[in-house]
Amino acid sequence: MKRYAYFLLLFFSFTAGNIFAQHHVDGMTNTGGEKNPALAALLSIQPLPVDIGNFYSGNWKRGIIYTTAETVIFIPAMILLGRNSWSWGMHNYQYYGSNAAPRSWTTEERNQFYYLLVGYIVVKIISAFDAGYSAERYNQNLSLSYSGQNNSAVLSWSIPLK
């Protein structure tokens, strides 16, 4: 458990350092207003049923939709897992049935759990690609460039007109 906590602490400190740092490469300046598509995808693929990547990239509607879809799949899977594997589940109750040994999963329960698990993974992968794409679209609309020869900065913002 300690190793997992250290890994999370290291991960969050590394990503926070990359998000808030300013980089100067070939006259281009990253002001912190740009969104990192890889970070958006990584935040979406995390195991919790919350699509943090779309929230990070500013796409709140899709973030709510993906979070709802993930929650709708996640809760029944946890209920199935709780009924059959955890100590507080109904099949592990000490007076359940004729013997005190816990009952194993039925084929139907196992298939339901696998379908829910595969569906959850598919929704996570789709939301990760969508969050990365949303971050790229966000970055195309906002850019700041710096010319070292003229000592001038240019801020451009693209607004689509319909």
N, C-alpha and C positions, 0 to 999 in steps of 0.2 A: 504494500500500500504506500509506503514511503517513497519507493522508486517512482510510482505513478504520480504522486504529488510533486516530486522534484522535476519530473519530465514536463508536467503541466506548467509549473513555475518557469522553467527554462523556455518553454515554447512561448508563453505569453510575454516574457521579457524580451525575447528575440523579435517577435512580431511588433511589439510596441516600439522598440528601437528603430525598426525599419520603417514604420508608419510615420513617426514624427521627425525623422531625420531629414535634413535638406541635402540633396545631392546636386553637385554641379558637374555636368559631363558635357563637354563640347559646346559650351555656351547655353545649354538648356538647364533650367532651374525647375526643380520639383518643389512646389510651394506647400505641399501637404494637402492641397485641394483635390489632387488626382486620386483615383481609387486604384488599388492594386488588384488586377483580375485574379491572380493566383491566390492572394489572400482571401478574396471574396469566395472563390471556389472552396478553399480549405475551411473557411468558416461555415460553409453550407454542408460540407461532408462530415462534420463532427457528429458524434453519435446521438446527441440529444434531439428530441423532436421539435427543434426550433430552427428555422432557416435564417441564421444570423447573417449569412452572406448577402442575401438580397436586401436585408435591412442596412447592412454596411454600404452597399452600392447605391442606396437611395431609392430602391424600388420597393416601396412599402406595400403596395397592393399585391404584388407577386409573393413577397415575404409572408404576408398573412395567408394567402392561398396555400402556399407550400407548407407553412406551419400547421394549418388546419388539416391538410391531407396527411401529413406525417403523424399528427396526433390521433386522427381517426384510425390509422393503421396501428400505431404504437400501443394504444390503450388495450384493445382486445388481445394483442400478443402478450402483454404483461399480465392480463387476467388469466390467460391460458397457462402461462408460465407459473403464475402464483398458485393456481389450482393444483398443478401437478408436480412442482419441483420444490417450492419453498416450504418451510416448516409450518407456516400458518395456513397452508392450503387445505381444501376440504378432503383431499385424498390422503393427506398425511395425519389426519386427526386420529388420535390413538384408539378411539372406540369405533372407528369407521370400519364396517364389515366384520367378518368373523376373526380375522387375524390382525395383529398389530403392525405388520409390515406394510409400508406404503405401496399403493397400487401404481403400476407403470402406466405410461401413456397408451391410450387406444390409438388405433391407426387413423381414425378420423381426426382426433385431436392433434396428432403429430402432423398430418397433412395440412390442417388449418393453420398451425403454427408456421410451417414451412412456407405456405402461400403468403401469410402476413409478413414473414421475414423477407422474402424475395420482393414483395411489393414495396416494403419500406426501403430496401436498398435501391430499388429502381427509382423511387421518388427522390431519394437523397442524391443519386447520380444526376438525374435530370435537373434538380434544383442547383447543384454545383455548377453544371454547365451554364445554366441560365444566369446565375449570379456572376460568373466570370464574363459572360457576354454583356450583362448589364453594366458592369464596371468598365468594360471597353467602350461601350456607347457613351457612358458618362465622361470618360476621358477625351473622347473625340469632340465633345461639346465645349470643353474648357481646356485652354492651353496657355502657358506663359513661357515666352522665349526671351533670352537675354543675349544681346550681341556685345561681346567683349571689345570689339574694335570701336564701336560708336558709343559705348557705355549707355545703351538704351535697352529698355525692357518693353516687350509688346505682349499685351494681354488680349487674347481673342476668345470670343464666346460665340458659339454657333447656335442660332435659334431657328428651328425649322418653321417655315411659313407655309401655310396651306391655302 
